């Protein structure tokens, strides 16, 4: 294949197959590599069948599944254009991410450019691996995204022991193809000395591709647990709605997993028949954590992988209408990410408990921790759950990390996550449907109906479709539920809805004094006030976000000691914070209050009615 690709110098021309008409001819891409320490990848595009006097090629500004403006064109360099005979063609940029090539009499064009790829989140090429996220690398022909695509990879600079792993269809050892640009962009490509374990579940083969920079530990228990969750928990939810030869809508699925040191635990991005996941803890790590309301690191890994897998049904195939075909040139808004992300988390949890990976008690513990956090999020007073979806492009800073953006924006206090809001709505909506239908139907039935009516190749759903299908499944008008709890900011009906399943909602007031500060750590391990809750004692008494805490009550303390000291205080106590405020030393006395946000605990009633018991069993078991 080397004669098909650019080998680093000059543009090599590849004639397109004459047997294919220009109208149907694929766009041919070629990928090659400069020396690894440059982190530069070479891309050549051959496009024939052009009939206009000019053609435009553009880089996406965002990547589906990650609603952040990335401006991938930033890393493009050395752009060049020629006709099929190698004659240079004039070009100019029409905006930040679009290149227009003037064709004159040419009916084909060869585009070449390089991309700097040194971010695992986006795209990375170094001495460890190639890890490509499509939108970060591939330009697309404007008005030509529906054309089929072929790709040839020149691996002559890569180690011979490296191997290609991707959800793209293979046509040869180093050649791939996709039906159109959306398919092409949504399939990441890994090339590395990875290990692989494959399992077949209900007719589909699931490939676990692991590139481990850490301990290279055995991940057999992980694949075994995932197989159980897939078979008993996730796939059965929509198997009857998929309606094909297989229970899942794909014969193969690829988990592209990178285990590499970093902050937090990790995360992933969903694709049509694959997911790209990064874990910053190795397989043997099962230390306690509160990350995403789970209890240990291993549990978090299973949760992430199951969540990303279920996206192959929900958001990649069943999706809001604006999320496909994709407009890569602008922020795409929808009020329905509470379904795409929140309900994906809901069904992930259902898959974990129905498969037996979680006990019912673990499931209720998770939900209790989630609604405790959700109700304490100050943004709940500013935005409805639907608005958090629409405004996702504004971002949301959560967790205990800290950077200058924490000070430059108040989004942490005015926005919150539709993951938690949507998942909580899913729990309550499921209980509402079960109650209205005497446990004959559930949110499973709603999802199946939505999938049958709106999943690919159909064009997707509108917000009005959601309410119409809910009314049909529940057998009653549910518009008041959506009006109050999705589009408005009413308090969520925990007692009523959990009561349908015979679950009591216990609220506990913390005995610990509440200051309203959220601690974080700087890059130099200083303890910093990452946020101050509006209306809290810390705001009232004069602390500021960004203040570095040196100690308490005259004693110098590190982060652990500060946490321990504050945890021992009570409402009414007065604490003197010694802080650096814009470099100046200050003492700020804060009088602690009672935390106004309760801790929720969900407990099954000792004695449940027959209907309550039936609903409880329905929530905790496969249907």
N, C-alpha and C positions, 0 to 999 in steps of 0.2 A: 504493500500500500504506500510505500514511501514516495512513489512517483505521483501520488494523488494529493500530497500535502506540501505545505510550505515548510521547507527545512531550515528556516532561519534567515535566509537571504534571498530576496527577489520573490516574485509571485510566480508560482508554477500553475500553468493553465490546465484545466481538466475539462474536456468536452463532455457535455451532457448527452445522455443516450438519445440518439436520433429517433428511436422507436416511440418515444414518449412525446406527445404534443407539447408545445411551449406552454399552453394554458394549464396543463396538468403536471408539467415538469417540476420535480422537487428542487428546492434550494439546497445546494450542497455546501456543507460547512467542513472545515478542516481545522484541526487543533494540533499545535506543536508547542515545543517548550524551549526556552532559552536556558542557560545554566541555572541550576536551582537557586543559587544565592542571589540571583536578580529578581526572583519571584515573578518573572514575566512569562505569560503564555501568549502564543501567537494564534490569531484567529484569521482564517481566510474564508470568505463567502463567495460562492459562485451563483449568480442569479441570472437566468435566461428568460426569454419570453416577455421582455419588457416592451411596452408599446407607447409609453408616454415620453415626452422629451426630457424628463428628469425622474429620478427615483430617490426616495428617502430611506435611510436606515437610522434606527434609533436604539439607544440603550434604555431599558426600563429605569424608572425612578424608584420602584418598590418591587418587592417580591411577594407573591401571593402566600398568605399564611403569616406574614410578618407585616403588620400595618404601620410601617415606619418609612418615611421618605429617606432613601439611601443615596439617591443620585449616583448610580453606578457609573455614569459617564465620567465621574471624577478620575477614575483610575485608567481611562483609555488614553493611549498615546500612539503616535506614529501612524495615524490614519492615512490610507492611500486608496485610490480608486483607479482602475484601468478597464479598457474594453477587453473583449475576449482575445484580441491579438496582442495584448500587452501594452497598448498605447495609453498613456496617462489621460485621465479625464478630470476636468475641473470640478471642484466641490466647494461648498461653504456650509457653515452651520446655520440652521434656522432658529434654533433655540439651544438651551444648555445641553440637551441630550440627543439632538437630531442632526444628521449630516445629509445634505442634499447633493446628489451627484448629477451633473448636467451630461446627458447621454449623447446629444447631437443625433447622429444617425445610428448609433450603436443600439443593439437590441439585447445585449447582455452586459453584465458588469461583474468585475472581480474586486471585492472589497478586502482590504487587509488592515488589521490593527493589532496592537498589543494591549494586554490588560495586566496591571500589577495586582497580584493575587497573594495576599499575605494575612488573611483573616479567616479563621475557621468558620466563623459565623456566616461569612459571605462566600469567599472562595480562597483556597490556599494551595500554593505549590511551593514545596521546600524539599529538603532531603529526607523527610519522613513519609510524605504522601502527596497525592493530588486529591483535593476535595473540592468539587465544583458545585456551586449553587447556580443553576442556569441563568437567572436574570442578571447575575453579577458578571457574566462572561459573554453571553450571546446577544448581539444586536439582532433586531428583527426588521424585516422589510415593512415599512409603513404601508398599510392597505394590502399587505401580502401575508398576514399571519396565518391564513387558512391553508397556505401551500404546504405540501408534505416536505419533510426535511430528511436529509441523509447527513451522516457525520463520519469522517475518517480521522483517526487519531494516529499521529506519528509518535511512537513510543521510543524512538531511537536514543533519546537522552535519558530515559528512565531505566532504573535497574531492572534486569531481566526477571527477577523473582517477584516483581510487583504484578498485580492482576487487576483487571477492570471489574468493577461491580456497579450495576445500575439497573433501574427498572426499564430503561429504553430497550426496544427490541433489537437483538443482535442480528446482523446480516453477515458477519465474518469475525475473525479474531479481534480486529481493531476497528470494526465498522458497525454503525448503529443507525437506526432510523426512528422517526416519529411521524405521526399522522399530520401534525401541524405545529405551529410555534408554541401554543399553550402546552401541548404534551411535551415538547422538547424542553421548554423552560422549567417545567414542573418536575423533571426527573433529574435529581442530582447524580453526579458521577464520582465515584471514588476509584483511585488507582494507587495501590499500596501493597505491602507485604502483610495483608490482613489474615486473620483466621476466619473460618466459616463453620457454622453449624446450621443444618437445615432440618426442619420438621415438616411433616405433611399432616394437615388438619382438615378434615372434611373436604378432601380433594384438592386443597390449595397448598402449595409449598411456600413456607416462610423461611427466608434466608436471613440468618443473623450474621452480618458481616462486622467483625470487630477489629478495629485498629487500636491497639493498646499501647500507650506510651508509659504506662505505670508498671504495675506488678505482673501483667500478663497472666492473671489468675484464671482458673477454670470458671467458665460461665454456664456450665451445664445446668446447674440448679435454676438459673434464670430462664433458659430456654424451656426447661421442663415446666416451670410455673407459668410462663407465657403460653405454652401449649394448652395448659389446663384452662387458663382464662379465655383464650381464643375459642376453644372447643365448647366449653360449658357456659361461658358468660357472654362473649361479644357476638360471635357469628350468628347464634340462634336468634338474636333480636330482630335481624332484618332478613334472615334466610328466605322466608316465604315471600318477601317483597322483591327480592333480587330476581327471582323467577327464571334463572338460567340453569345451565347444566350443573353449576357448582353452587354451594351455599353462599360463597362470597363472590363479589363481582370481578374477581381477578384470579387467574390460575397460579400466579406467583406474586409474592410480596417481599420487599427488601427492607430490612432494618440495617441502615448504615450507621454504625455506632462507633464513636471516637471516645476513648477513655484517655483523658489528658488533664494534667493539673490545672486548676483554676478556681475562681471563687464560687461559692454556692455548691449546689449538687449537680446541676445541669438542666438541660431542656432539649426540646426538639421542634422540628417544623414538619408539617404534614405535606404529603404529595399523593398523586393518584394511586400509585402502587408501590410506594416506598416512603420512608421517613429518614431524615437525617437527624441524629441524636448525638449530643455531646454530654458525657458524664465526667465530672471532675473527681469522682471517688471510684476506687477500684471495686471489683466484684465482691470481695470479702468484707466490705465495709457495711456494717449494719448498726452503726452507732445511732443513738437517739437523735431525732430532729423534729422540728415543728414545720418544716418546709411543706407548703401546700397542705397543711393540716394532717399529714400522715405522721407516723410515730418513729420511723427509722429510715436510714438512708436506702437500704435495699427495697423497702416498700415504695419509696419515692421513685426508684428506677422502674419498677414494674408499673406503677401508676403512669409515669411519663410514656413508656412504650405502649401501653394499652390505649392511652388517650390519643396518641398520634396515629395508631392503627385505626381506631374507630373513625377518625377524620376521613379515612378513605371512603366511608359511606356518607358521613355527615360533614359537609362543607365542600368536599372535592366532587361528590356526585349529587347529593342533595344540597343545594346552595341557594342563597339569596340571588335574585336575578342580576344585581349589579356585579356579582363575583363570577362572571364568566359569560361570554368570552371577555378576557381581561383587558382593561384599558391600563396599560403600563405607564401612561404619560401623566397621570394625575392621581390625586387622592380619590379613592372610591368610597363613597359613604353608603351605609346601610344601617337601619336600626335593629338588624336581626342577628348581630354577632352573639347576642345572648343565646341564640339557638346554636349557631355554628361552634362556638367555644363552650358556653355554659352547659348546654345540653350534652355536648360531647363528654364533658367531665361528669355530668349526671349519669350517663350510660356507662362510662368507665367504672364508676363506683358500683353501679348495678352489676356490671360484669364481674367485678372482683368479689362481691358478696354472693352472687348466684353460682359462681364457680367454686365457692368454698375457700378461695384464697383469703377472704375476710370472713370473720364470724359476724352475725347480726350486731353483736355488741361493738365490734370494731367499726362497723358501718355507722352506727348511731353516734359513736364517739367522734368520728370524722365529721359528720354533719353538725354535731353540736359545736365543735371547734370552728367550723366554717361560718355558721350563723352568728357566733359570738364575734368573730372578726368583722363580718359584714356589717352588723349593726353598729359597730364602733367606728366605722370609716366615716370621717367628717364629710366627705363628698356626697354622702347620702342625702344631705340637706340641700345640695346644690343641683344634683342631676338625678333624673330617673334612670332606671336600668336601660331603657331604650336609648336615652341620651348618651350614656357611656359608650354604647356601640357606635352611634353616629360620630361622636367626638374622639374615637380611638386614636386618630392621627395626632391629637394633642399630646398623647402619651400619658403615662401614669408611673410615678416613681414609688415603688414599694420596697419592702425589705429593709435591711439595715446598711445598705451601701450608701456612700455619700460622695457627691462631687459638686462642682460649682453650680450645676443646673438645679440642685436642691434649693439654692438661695435665689436663683434668678426667676423661678416660677413658683406659683402657689398651687400647681396642679395636684399636688399630693393632698391638699385639703378641699379641692373642688371637684375632683374626679375620683373614680375608683374602678375596680375591675369587673367587667361584665362576665368574666369567668365565674366569680363567686355569686354575683347577682343572678346570672342566668342559671347556674346550677341550683341555686336555692329556689328559683321559680320552677325549675323542673321538678324538684322534690314535691313542692306544694301542688303544682298542676297535676302531677300523677295522682296524688291523694284526692284531689278534687274530682278527677275523672272516675277514679275507682268508687268514690262515694256516690256520685251521680248515677253510676251504672250498676250499683250493688256488686262491685268487683268483677263485673263481666268484662269490662274494658279498662285499659290503662294507657299510660303514655307510650308504651310499646305500640299499641294499636294506632295511636296518633302518628308516630314516626313512620310506621309502615304505610299508612295512607298517604302521608306526605311524600314518601319515597316513590310510591307507585305513580303518583300524579306529577311530580315535579323533578325527579332525579334525571341525570343525563340519560339519553340525549335531549331530554326536554329542557326548556330554557330557564328553569328555576322558579322560585316562588316570590310573591310579594307579601308584605305584612298582612294585607287583608286575607290572603289565602290561609294564613296561620289560624286566624280566628274562625274562619268558615270551617276548616277541617276539625278544629277543636269542638265546635258546636255539633258537628255531625257525629264525632266519636263519642262525646259526652251525652248526646241526646238532649242538650239544652243550650241556651244562649250563654256563652261565657264571656261576653264583651265587658261586663262589669269587672271581672277578675283582671282582664288585661288593662282596662282603663285605670284602675286603682293601683295596681302593683307593677305593671310594666311601664306605662306611659306617665303615670303620676308617681308620687313619692310617699304613698301611704305606708304606714307600718305593716309589715307582712303578717298574715294571719297564722302564726305558728300554732297557737293553742287549738284553734278550730281544726286546722287541717291535720296536724299530727294526731289530734284526738280521733279522727276517723280511723286511724290504724291502732288505736289503743295505746298511744305513746304519750306519756306525760312530759310536759316541758317544764323543767325546773330552772329557776333563775336564782343565781347566787351572787350576792354583793361581796366584792373582795374586801378583806380586812386590811389590805395594804393601802397606805396613803397614796393618793393620786396627785401627781404633779402635772401631767399632761405633756411631758417631754417624751420624745422618741429618740433613743440613743442610737448612734451609728459610730463608725470608726473611719478615720482618715487613712490615706495611703501610708502615713507614717505611724499608724497605730495609736493616734491620739483619740480620746473619747470626745465626740462632738455631738451637739444637739442637732439631729437630722431634721426634726420637725417639732413644732409646738402645736398642740390641738387648740383650735380657736375656742375661746371662752374658758380655758383651763387656768389653774393657779399659776402655772409658769408664765402664761401670757399676761395675766393680771398683775403679777409681781415683778415683771421686767426682764425675764430671760429672753434671749433672741436665738432664732435659728442660726446655726453656724458658730455659736459660742463653743469654745473648747473648755471642757470641764477638767480642771486641774485637781480638785479635791472637794470634800464636803466637810463643813464644820471645823475648818482649820487643819484637817489632815489631808496630805497628798495621797491620792489614790489612783490606781489604774482602773481599766474598764471593769474587770471582775469585781474589784472591791467596791466600786460605785454601785454596780448592780446589786451586790449583796447588801450594802448599806441601805439603799432605797427600799429593797424588799422587806426590810425589818421595820420600816416606819409605818405609822398609823395615821388615819385621818385626824387633822388637828395639829399634828407635829409641825414644827417649823425647822426647815433645813436651810442652811446657808451654803450656797454654791459659790465656789471659788472658780472663776472662769477667766479666760482670755477673750476679750471682745474687741475684734479688729486690732489685736496685738496688745491692747491695754488690759491690765489686771483689774478685775471687778469682783465685788462681793454682792450677791443677790440673795436675800432671804425670801424663801417661798413657804407659804402656809399650805400644807397639803389638805386636799379635800377627799371625800369619798368618790370613788370611780362611779360616774353616772351610768356606765355601760355594764350590764350584768354578764356573767358567764352562764351560758346555756348548757344544760345537760339533758339528754333525751333518754327516758327510761320507760320500758314497757310497763303497762299497768299490771299489778299483781293479778287482777281479774279482768279479763276482756270479754266484751259481749261477743256473740257469734259473728256479727258483721265485722267488728273490730279485729277479731282474730283472723278472719279470712283475709282482710286487707293487709294485716301485718305479714301473714304468710306470703301473700302475693308480692309484696315489696321485696321480701328477702329470698324468694325462690324463682327459678326460671319458669316462664309461662309457655 
